[in-house]
Amino acid sequence: MITVLACDRNQKETERIREDCSSSTAMHGDESMRFDAVSAGEEFSGALRDGRLIDLCYFEFVKGQTVDALREFRRQYGDSMLMLITESTVSPLEYLKPGVAPDSLLLRPYTEDSFRVLNREFMDSFFEKFQAKDAEQSFVVDTREEKIFIPYSRIYYFEARDKKLFVRTKTEEYAFYDTIEALLARLPEQFRRCHRSYIVNTEKITRILNSENYIELTKEIGVPLSRSCKAAFKGGTG
């Protein structure tokens, strides 16, 4: 699945992006596409706080705007690709700043043909990168319908239940078939078993509550810690 986020107040332009991204995705095989659109900076910041998966981002930059949101996007989604959309009258000094580095730049006014050419180049670059992803960077959920690439940095834990395994990000979970033992053997070293049914990403741990047999990842997300696994999580509190 390819995930696209557009932050653009121009609804017609947003629809043009969606249609062309859908067409380009279809040309590159059997991948599906999820497209989300937000219309304002605060909505964009909210999308980042959600921790959703974002492969491609289209961001409208207006004159006088700060680059704080773009820097936050780059900080959280360093492997994602960014197309900046702005007016040709806006000075590049306003948006070409450290920590932003767009992968592509769409300057208004433009023709539909010029947009299509630019976006196909943008999408082609993404798919070259997408197809080169490997186990060192992402966990791959391979279903009958699609492959979903989830950066390890966005995974909170894996859980075994109902004869399946589930990988949990901040806001979503995806099911697949495997054994927890085989999965643990191929995961990077920051993933550690904390319970017979759970593998936790130690880089997401905020607190270990030994007295409650619980590992806190966020205020809303946590996993159990079994007695047999406590020795692997020294330094806990509570």
C-alpha positions in Angstrom: 0.0 0.0 0.0 1.2 3.5 -0.9 0.1 6.2 1.5 -0.2 9.8 0.3 -0.9 12.9 2.3 -1.8 16.3 0.6 -1.9 19.5 2.6 -3.4 21.9 0.1 -6.3 24.5 0.4 -7.0 24.2 -3.3 -9.6 21.4 -3.6 -9.3 21.2 -7.4 -5.5 20.8 -7.1 -5.9 18.2 -4.4 -8.2 16.1 -6.6 -5.7 16.5 -9.5 -3.0 15.1 -7.2 -5.1 12.2 -6.1 -6.1 11.2 -9.6 -2.6 11.4 -10.9 -1.1 9.5 -7.9 -3.8 6.8 -8.4 -2.9 6.5 -12.0 0.8 6.3 -11.4 0.4 3.7 -8.7 -1.7 1.5 -11.0 1.1 1.7 -13.6 3.6 0.4 -11.1 2.0 -3.0 -10.4 -0.6 -4.3 -8.0 0.0 -1.8 -5.2 -3.1 0.0 -3.7 -3.1 3.6 -2.6 -4.5 5.4 0.4 -5.0 9.1 -0.1 -5.6 11.6 2.8 -6.1 15.3 2.4 -5.9 18.1 5.0 -6.5 21.8 4.3 -4.6 23.7 6.9 -1.4 23.8 8.9 -3.0 22.7 12.1 -4.7 19.8 10.4 -1.3 18.8 9.0 0.4 19.0 12.4 -2.5 16.8 13.7 -1.8 14.2 11.0 1.8 14.1 12.1 0.9 13.7 15.7 -1.3 10.7 14.7 1.8 8.9 13.6 0.1 7.6 10.5 2.2 6.1 7.7 3.1 8.6 5.0 5.1 7.7 1.9 4.4 10.8 -0.2 3.6 14.2 1.0 2.3 17.2 -1.1 2.5 20.5 0.9 1.3 23.9 -0.1 3.6 26.7 1.0 2.3 30.2 1.1 4.3 33.5 1.3 5.2 34.4 4.9 4.6 31.0 6.2 7.2 29.4 8.6 8.9 26.1 7.8 8.3 24.6 11.3 5.7 22.1 10.1 7.9 21.0 7.2 10.9 20.5 9.6 8.7 18.4 11.9 7.6 16.3 8.9 11.2 15.8 7.9 12.2 14.9 11.5 9.4 12.3 11.8 9.4 11.0 8.2 13.0 11.1 7.0 12.4 8.3 4.5 9.3 9.8 2.9 9.2 12.0 -0.2 8.1 15.6 -0.2 6.7 17.8 -3.0 6.4 21.5 -2.2 3.7 23.5 -3.9 4.1 27.3 -4.0 3.7 30.4 -6.2 6.5 31.3 -8.5 6.5 34.8 -6.9 7.5 33.3 -3.5 11.2 33.7 -2.9 13.0 30.3 -2.5 14.8 31.8 0.5 11.5 31.4 2.4 11.3 27.6 2.0 14.7 26.3 1.0 16.0 26.2 4.5 18.0 23.6 6.6 15.8 20.7 7.6 13.3 21.0 4.8 14.9 19.8 1.5 11.9 19.0 -0.7 12.3 16.2 -3.3 10.3 18.1 -5.9 9.0 21.6 -6.4 5.7 22.5 -8.1 5.5 26.2 -9.0 2.2 27.9 -9.8 0.9 28.8 -12.3 1.4 25.5 -14.2 -0.4 23.6 -17.0 -2.0 20.2 -16.5 0.6 18.7 -18.8 3.6 20.2 -16.9 2.1 19.0 -13.6 1.6 15.5 -15.0 5.2 15.3 -16.2 6.6 16.6 -12.9 4.4 14.3 -10.8 5.3 11.2 -12.9 9.0 12.0 -12.3 8.3 12.4 -8.6 6.3 9.1 -8.5 8.9 7.2 -10.5 11.6 8.3 -8.1 9.5 7.1 -5.2 8.8 3.7 -6.7 12.5 3.2 -7.4 13.1 3.9 -3.7 10.0 1.9 -2.6 11.1 -1.2 -4.5 14.6 -1.0 -3.0 13.4 -1.1 0.6 14.7 -4.1 2.5 14.6 -5.7 5.9 17.2 -3.4 7.3 14.8 -0.4 7.0 11.3 -1.7 7.1 9.1 -4.5 8.2 7.0 -5.9 5.3 3.5 -7.2 5.9 2.8 -9.3 2.8 -0.9 -10.1 2.3 -2.6 -11.6 -0.7 -3.6 -8.2 -1.9 -0.6 -6.0 -1.2 2.7 -5.4 0.5 2.9 -2.8 3.3 6.3 -1.4 4.2 6.4 -0.2 7.8 9.6 1.6 9.0 10.9 -0.1 12.1 11.1 3.3 13.7 7.2 3.6 13.6 6.5 0.2 15.2 5.6 0.0 18.8 5.1 -3.7 19.3 4.1 -7.1 17.9 1.4 -9.2 19.4 0.3 -12.8 19.0 -3.4 -13.4 19.2 -6.2 -15.3 17.5 -3.6 -17.5 15.7 -2.1 -14.5 14.0 0.6 -11.9 14.6 -0.2 -8.1 14.6 2.2 -5.3 14.2 1.2 -2.1 15.9 2.1 1.5 14.9 0.8 4.5 16.9 -2.7 4.5 15.3 -3.0 1.3 13.2 -2.3 -2.4 13.3 -1.8 -5.0 10.6 -2.3 -8.8 10.8 -0.1 -11.4 9.2 0.8 -15.1 9.7 4.0 -16.2 11.4 5.3 -17.5 14.8 6.5 -15.1 17.4 9.7 -17.1 17.7 10.5 -17.0 14.0 9.6 -13.3 13.9 11.9 -12.4 16.9 14.8 -14.2 15.2 14.8 -11.8 12.2 13.9 -8.5 13.8 16.6 -5.9 14.6 18.2 -5.9 18.0 16.0 -3.1 19.4 13.0 -5.5 19.4 12.9 -7.7 22.6 10.4 -10.2 23.9 8.6 -9.0 27.0 5.8 -11.6 27.3 5.0 -14.8 25.6 2.6 -13.0 23.3 4.5 -9.7 22.8 7.7 -8.3 21.3 8.3 -4.6 22.1 10.4 -2.0 20.4 12.7 -0.9 23.2 13.3 2.5 21.5 9.7 3.3 22.2 9.8 2.6 25.9 9.0 5.6 28.2 8.7 3.7 31.5 8.9 0.2 32.9 6.6 -0.4 35.8 8.0 -3.6 37.5 5.4 -3.6 40.3 2.6 -3.5 37.7 4.3 -5.9 35.2 3.8 -3.3 32.5 5.8 -1.4 29.9 4.6 2.1 29.0 5.2 3.2 25.4 2.8 6.2 25.4 0.1 7.3 27.8 -2.3 5.3 25.7 -0.1 2.4 24.5 1.6 -0.2 26.7 2.4 -3.9 26.8 2.6 -6.5 29.6 5.9 -7.5 31.1 6.1 -11.1 32.3 8.2 -12.2 35.3 10.4 -14.4 33.2 11.3 -11.5 30.9 12.0 -8.9 33.6 15.7 -9.6 33.7 16.0 -8.4 30.1 14.5 -5.0 31.1 16.7 -3.8 33.9 16.3 -0.3 35.3 12.5 -0.3 35.4 10.6 1.9 37.9 7.6 1.3 40.1 
